[in-house]
């Protein structure tokens, strides 16, 4: 039987400020990195389809 999902913790104070700043400045991903991730994703999908 599955365990229940716990509630998401709420951030306060300095943790909340840091989190908000990081969300305002997303990481810049190069075109090459994006293509590499997409190729890997497609490989995983193929492997999962062949597995079942």
Secondary structure, 3 states (H helix, E strand, C coil): CCCCCCCCCCCCHHHHHHHHHHHHCCCCCCHHHHHHHHHHHHHHHHHHHHHC
